[in-house]
Amino acid sequence: MKKLGIYTVIVLIITIILPTIIVKTFKFVPIGDRLNINPTKSERPHKEGKNKEGELEIDEIIFDGYIKIYDTRNDKVQTMALEEYVKGVVAAEMPAEFHIEALKAQAIASRTYALSRSLSFPEGHPDHIEAPICTGIHCQAYLTLEELNSMHAKDWEEKYWPKIEEAVRATEGQILYHDGEIIEPLYHSTSGGMTEDALDVFQVDRPYLKSVVSPYEEEAPKYKSLVTLTGDEFVKKLLMKYPGSNITKDNLGEKIKLVEKTQSGRIKKLAIDGTVVNGREIRDLFELNSTNFTITYNPKTNIVDIETIGYGHGVGMSQWGANGMAKKGSDYEEILKHFYTGVEIRQFTGDDAQSTIEKKD
């Protein structure tokens, strides 16, 4: 009887008690798309761990096709369908007159940028903590259809909106990856013939943001530009920015020296009376279109001419370069792979996003 009693207890432990413990201890989560662009603080992605009760817990992130956006015009946050958002960005960031393949490339870059920001700042960007991405140029510009109509001719919507929709629809869900991770695809208007390495501009090394040739940009309205000042105005601005400098109209040639250029020919460093400054400081000071500039002073006329090539920071895809390539027969895949080194284009999945998050963690 003792043996029978012991046997009965063992059976009870195996068939009833042990399964109950297992069920209560482990949390089973159904497999599905794992990306939630707008997780709350408690839902923020993190690696597998244990909760306060010591139970094994795995955060699952679900993407429902919507992203959270901070509207800089009214200081409000709205949730918007990703693909609808991309339409407004493409129309705001690139002329609708551009070739459809350039617009498709812009759609993929804009979509990737939005997802990259949303994954990097799920609780909000430090500059707009309410949401990871904003509608201003701080992130990427976005305009509603109503705003676009108010800015353009009366027939703009009829003539160009279907083209924008086609570019977004034809690339729906496609984004850019490098080494399995979603990239941050920077872009700009006009490179002036060669794009910049991100390391030279932002002091951040990205293997997919390297300097490449950007042909066919000559039609860009800001391919070349000229800023003209008197010698007195030029010197005054420099002294306001660098008050300790001993600069006059008579010694400009001696006091301003080129220190370093980037691979693309942009000014990386200048010496102002012996003090080395970043080329971007001079660009900002004189409101130049890029850091690819040449300063010329004519003492006879007391005129300073600053000629600039290109428009924008020069990193990533040149929009006018993309349009030029498209007009020469390149499709959107060739354009994107030219401007973003070593990337691949894939349909976005939650698994890929989860992998990106874990690598960043």
C-alpha positions as CSV (number, residue, x, y, z in Angstrom):
1,M,0.0,0.0,0.0
2,K,2.9,2.4,0.7
3,K,4.3,1.8,-2.7
4,L,0.9,2.3,-4.2
5,G,0.5,5.6,-2.3
6,I,3.9,6.8,-3.4
7,Y,3.2,5.9,-7.0
8,T,-0.1,7.8,-6.9
9,V,1.6,11.0,-5.6
10,I,4.2,10.8,-8.3
11,V,1.5,10.4,-11.0
12,L,-0.4,13.4,-9.5
13,I,2.8,15.6,-9.6
14,I,3.6,14.7,-13.2
15,T,0.1,15.0,-14.6
16,I,-1.4,17.9,-12.7
17,I,0.9,19.9,-10.4
18,L,3.9,20.2,-12.8
19,P,1.9,21.4,-15.9
20,T,0.2,24.0,-13.7
21,I,3.6,25.3,-12.5
22,I,4.8,25.5,-16.1
23,V,1.8,27.3,-17.4
24,K,2.0,29.9,-14.6
25,T,5.7,30.4,-14.9
26,F,6.1,30.9,-18.7
27,K,4.4,33.5,-20.8
28,F,3.6,32.3,-24.3
29,V,3.4,35.0,-27.0
30,P,2.0,34.3,-30.4
31,I,4.4,34.9,-33.3
32,G,3.5,37.8,-35.6
33,D,4.8,41.0,-37.1
34,R,7.1,42.5,-34.5
35,L,7.3,46.2,-34.8
36,N,5.3,48.9,-32.9
37,I,6.4,52.3,-34.2
38,N,4.9,54.0,-31.2
39,P,5.5,51.8,-28.1
40,T,4.9,53.2,-24.6
41,K,7.7,53.5,-22.2
42,S,6.9,50.1,-20.7
43,E,6.7,48.6,-24.2
44,R,10.0,49.9,-25.4
45,P,11.9,47.1,-27.1
46,H,14.5,45.3,-25.0
47,K,16.1,41.9,-25.0
48,E,14.7,38.9,-23.3
49,G,14.7,39.1,-19.5
50,K,12.7,38.5,-16.3
51,N,10.0,40.6,-14.8
52,K,9.7,41.5,-11.1
53,E,8.1,38.2,-10.3
54,G,11.1,36.4,-11.9
55,E,9.0,35.2,-14.9
56,L,10.6,34.9,-18.3
57,E,9.3,37.7,-20.5
58,I,9.9,38.7,-24.1
59,D,8.6,42.0,-25.5
60,E,6.9,41.6,-28.8
61,I,6.5,44.7,-31.0
62,I,3.6,45.0,-33.5
63,F,3.5,47.3,-36.5
64,D,0.0,48.3,-37.5
65,G,0.9,50.4,-40.6
66,Y,0.7,53.8,-38.7
67,I,3.4,56.1,-37.5
68,K,3.4,59.0,-35.0
69,I,4.2,62.5,-36.3
70,Y,4.8,65.8,-34.6
71,D,3.2,68.6,-36.7
72,T,5.5,71.7,-36.4
73,R,2.8,74.0,-37.8
74,N,0.3,73.5,-35.0
75,D,2.4,71.7,-32.3
76,K,0.1,68.7,-32.3
77,V,0.9,65.0,-32.6
78,Q,-1.0,62.9,-35.0
79,T,-1.0,59.2,-36.0
80,M,-0.9,58.7,-39.8
81,A,-0.8,55.7,-42.1
82,L,2.8,55.3,-43.2
83,E,2.0,55.1,-47.0
84,E,-0.1,58.3,-46.8
85,Y,2.6,60.1,-45.0
86,V,5.2,59.0,-47.6
87,K,3.0,60.6,-50.4
88,G,3.1,64.0,-48.6
89,V,6.8,63.7,-48.1
90,V,7.6,62.9,-51.7
91,A,5.4,65.8,-52.9
92,A,7.1,68.2,-50.5
93,E,10.7,67.0,-50.9
94,M,10.9,66.4,-54.7
95,P,9.4,68.3,-57.7
96,A,6.5,66.3,-59.1
97,E,7.8,67.1,-62.5
98,F,10.7,64.8,-61.9
99,H,10.9,61.4,-63.7
100,I,8.8,58.7,-62.1
101,E,11.8,56.5,-61.3
102,A,13.4,59.4,-59.3
103,L,10.1,59.8,-57.5
104,K,10.1,56.1,-56.7
105,A,13.6,56.4,-55.3
106,Q,12.5,59.3,-53.2
107,A,9.5,57.3,-51.9
108,I,11.7,54.5,-50.7
109,A,14.2,56.9,-49.1
110,S,11.5,58.8,-47.4
111,R,9.8,55.6,-46.1
112,T,13.1,54.2,-44.9
113,Y,13.9,57.5,-43.1
114,A,10.6,57.6,-41.3
115,L,10.9,54.0,-40.1
116,S,14.6,54.5,-39.1
117,R,13.7,57.5,-37.0
118,S,10.7,55.7,-35.5
119,L,12.8,52.8,-34.5
120,S,15.6,54.9,-33.1
121,F,13.4,57.2,-31.1
122,P,10.3,55.2,-30.2
123,E,9.5,57.5,-27.2
124,G,10.1,60.7,-29.2
125,H,13.1,62.6,-30.6
126,P,15.0,64.9,-28.2
127,D,14.1,67.9,-30.3
128,H,10.4,67.0,-30.4
129,I,9.8,64.6,-27.6
130,E,6.1,64.1,-28.4
131,A,7.0,62.0,-31.5
132,P,10.0,60.4,-33.3
133,I,9.5,62.4,-36.5
134,C,8.3,65.8,-37.4
135,T,6.8,67.5,-40.5
136,G,9.6,70.1,-40.7
137,I,13.0,70.1,-42.5
138,H,14.6,69.0,-39.1
139,C,13.4,65.5,-40.2
140,Q,11.9,65.6,-43.7
141,A,9.3,68.0,-45.0
142,Y,5.6,66.9,-45.2
143,L,2.7,68.7,-46.8
144,T,-1.0,67.8,-47.0
145,L,-2.8,67.7,-50.3
146,E,-4.6,70.9,-49.4
147,E,-1.3,72.7,-48.7
148,L,0.1,71.4,-52.0
149,N,-2.9,72.7,-53.9
150,S,-2.5,76.1,-52.3
151,M,1.1,76.3,-53.3
152,H,0.8,75.2,-56.9
153,A,-1.3,76.0,-60.0
154,K,-4.9,75.0,-60.1
155,D,-4.4,71.9,-62.2
156,W,-1.5,70.6,-60.1
157,E,-3.5,67.9,-58.3
158,E,-5.0,66.6,-61.5
159,K,-1.7,66.6,-63.3
160,Y,0.7,65.4,-60.7
161,W,-0.9,63.8,-57.7
162,P,-1.7,60.6,-59.5
163,K,2.0,60.4,-60.4
164,I,3.0,60.8,-56.7
165,E,0.5,58.1,-55.8
166,E,1.9,55.8,-58.4
167,A,5.4,56.2,-57.2
168,V,4.4,55.4,-53.6
169,R,2.1,52.5,-54.6
170,A,4.7,50.9,-56.9
171,T,7.2,50.8,-54.1
172,E,4.8,50.1,-51.2
173,G,6.6,48.6,-48.2
174,Q,10.0,48.7,-49.8
175,I,12.9,50.1,-47.6
176,L,16.7,50.1,-47.6
177,Y,18.9,47.8,-45.6
178,H,22.6,47.5,-45.1
179,D,24.0,44.4,-43.5
180,G,20.5,43.4,-42.4
181,E,19.8,46.8,-40.7
182,I,17.4,49.5,-41.7
183,I,19.6,52.5,-42.8
184,E,19.1,56.2,-42.2
185,P,19.1,57.4,-45.9
186,L,20.0,61.1,-45.9
187,Y,19.4,63.0,-49.1
188,H,19.8,66.5,-50.5
189,S,19.0,68.7,-53.5
190,T,22.1,69.0,-55.5
191,S,25.6,67.6,-54.9
192,G,27.4,69.6,-57.6
193,G,28.9,66.5,-59.2
194,M,30.0,64.4,-56.2
195,T,28.3,63.5,-52.9
196,E,29.9,63.7,-49.5
197,D,31.1,61.1,-47.0
198,A,29.0,61.4,-43.8
199,L,32.2,61.2,-41.8
200,D,33.4,64.5,-43.3
201,V,30.1,66.3,-42.7
202,F,28.6,64.9,-39.6
203,Q,31.6,63.2,-38.0
204,V,29.7,59.9,-38.1
205,D,30.9,57.0,-40.2
206,R,28.2,55.2,-42.1
207,P,29.3,52.5,-44.7
208,Y,26.3,53.3,-46.9
209,L,26.9,57.1,-46.9
210,K,30.1,57.3,-48.9
211,S,31.2,59.9,-51.5
212,V,30.1,58.9,-55.1
213,V,30.0,60.7,-58.4
214,S,26.6,62.3,-59.1
215,P,26.3,63.0,-62.9
216,Y,23.6,64.8,-64.9
217,E,22.9,67.6,-62.4
218,E,23.6,70.6,-64.6
219,E,19.9,71.4,-65.0
220,A,19.5,72.0,-61.3
221,P,18.6,75.7,-60.6
222,K,21.1,75.8,-57.7
223,Y,23.9,73.9,-59.3
224,K,25.9,77.1,-59.1
225,S,25.2,80.3,-57.2
226,L,26.9,83.5,-56.3
227,V,26.9,85.6,-53.1
228,T,28.4,89.1,-53.5
229,L,29.4,91.5,-50.7
230,T,31.6,94.5,-50.3
231,G,35.0,94.0,-48.7
232,D,33.8,95.9,-45.7
233,E,30.7,93.7,-45.3
234,F,32.7,90.6,-45.6
235,V,35.3,91.7,-43.0
236,K,32.6,92.9,-40.6
237,K,30.8,89.5,-40.6
238,L,34.1,87.6,-40.0
239,L,35.0,89.9,-37.1
240,M,31.6,89.4,-35.5
241,K,32.0,85.7,-35.7
242,Y,35.8,85.6,-34.8
243,P,36.3,88.8,-32.9
244,G,39.9,88.1,-32.0
245,S,41.0,87.9,-35.6
246,N,43.2,90.6,-37.0
247,I,41.5,90.8,-40.4
248,T,41.2,93.9,-42.7
249,K,40.4,94.3,-46.4
250,D,44.1,94.7,-47.0
251,N,45.2,91.4,-45.6
252,L,42.4,89.0,-46.6
253,G,44.7,87.0,-48.8
254,E,47.1,86.4,-45.9
255,K,44.6,85.8,-43.1
256,I,42.3,83.3,-44.8
257,K,43.9,80.1,-45.8
258,L,42.6,76.7,-47.1
259,V,43.5,73.9,-44.7
260,E,41.6,70.9,-45.9
261,K,39.1,69.8,-48.6
262,T,36.9,66.7,-48.6
263,Q,37.1,64.1,-51.3
264,S,34.3,65.8,-53.2
265,G,36.1,69.2,-53.2
266,R,34.1,70.9,-50.4
267,I,35.8,73.1,-47.9
268,K,36.4,71.0,-44.7
269,K,38.6,73.4,-42.8
270,L,39.8,77.0,-43.2
271,A,42.3,79.0,-41.1
272,I,41.0,82.4,-40.1
273,D,44.1,84.4,-38.9
274,G,45.6,81.1,-37.7
275,T,42.5,79.7,-36.1
276,V,41.2,76.6,-37.8
277,V,37.4,76.6,-38.4
278,N,34.9,74.2,-40.0
279,G,33.8,74.9,-43.5
280,R,30.2,74.6,-42.3
281,E,30.7,77.6,-40.0
282,I,31.5,79.8,-43.0
283,R,28.6,78.3,-45.0
284,D,26.2,79.3,-42.1
285,L,27.9,82.7,-41.6
286,F,27.4,83.8,-45.2
287,E,24.2,81.7,-45.8
288,L,25.8,79.7,-48.7
289,N,24.1,76.8,-50.5
290,S,26.9,74.4,-49.7
291,T,30.4,74.1,-48.4
292,N,31.8,73.7,-52.0
293,F,32.7,77.4,-52.3
294,T,35.4,79.7,-53.6
295,I,36.1,83.2,-52.2
296,T,37.5,85.9,-54.5
297,Y,38.3,89.5,-53.5
298,N,38.9,92.3,-56.0
299,P,40.6,95.2,-54.1
300,K,40.0,97.6,-57.1
301,T,36.2,97.2,-56.9
302,N,36.2,96.3,-53.1
303,I,33.9,93.3,-54.0
304,V,34.0,89.8,-52.5
305,D,32.4,87.1,-54.7
306,I,31.6,83.7,-53.1
307,E,30.8,81.1,-55.8
308,T,29.0,78.0,-54.5
309,I,28.5,74.7,-56.3
310,G,25.7,72.4,-55.1
311,Y,22.8,72.8,-52.7
312,G,22.5,71.0,-49.3
313,H,24.8,69.0,-47.1
314,G,25.7,66.7,-50.0
315,V,25.4,63.4,-48.1
316,G,23.4,60.5,-49.5
317,M,21.1,60.8,-52.6
318,S,21.3,63.8,-54.7
319,Q,17.7,64.5,-55.9
320,W,18.7,66.3,-59.1
321,G,21.3,63.6,-59.7
322,A,18.6,60.9,-59.2
323,N,16.4,62.7,-61.8
324,G,19.3,63.0,-64.2
325,M,20.0,59.3,-63.9
326,A,16.3,58.4,-64.4
327,K,16.2,60.5,-67.5
328,K,19.2,58.6,-68.8
329,G,17.4,55.3,-68.3
330,S,18.2,54.2,-64.7
331,D,15.4,52.7,-62.7
332,Y,14.8,53.4,-59.0
333,E,16.8,50.4,-57.8
334,E,19.9,51.5,-59.8
335,I,19.6,55.0,-58.5
336,L,19.3,54.0,-54.8
337,K,22.2,51.5,-55.1
338,H,24.3,54.1,-56.7
339,F,23.9,56.7,-54.0
340,Y,23.7,54.4,-51.0
341,T,26.8,52.1,-51.0
342,G,26.2,48.4,-50.5
343,V,22.5,48.6,-49.7
344,E,19.7,46.2,-50.7
345,I,16.0,46.9,-51.2
346,R,13.5,44.6,-49.4
347,Q,10.0,44.6,-48.2
348,F,9.7,45.8,-44.7
349,T,9.0,43.1,-42.0
350,G,8.7,43.2,-38.3
351,D,11.4,40.5,-37.9
352,D,13.9,42.7,-39.7
353,A,13.0,45.6,-37.5
354,Q,13.3,43.5,-34.3
355,S,16.8,42.4,-35.5
356,T,17.8,46.1,-36.1
357,I,16.6,47.0,-32.6
358,E,18.5,44.2,-30.9
359,K,21.7,45.1,-32.8
360,K,21.4,48.7,-31.7
361,D,20.7,47.6,-28.1
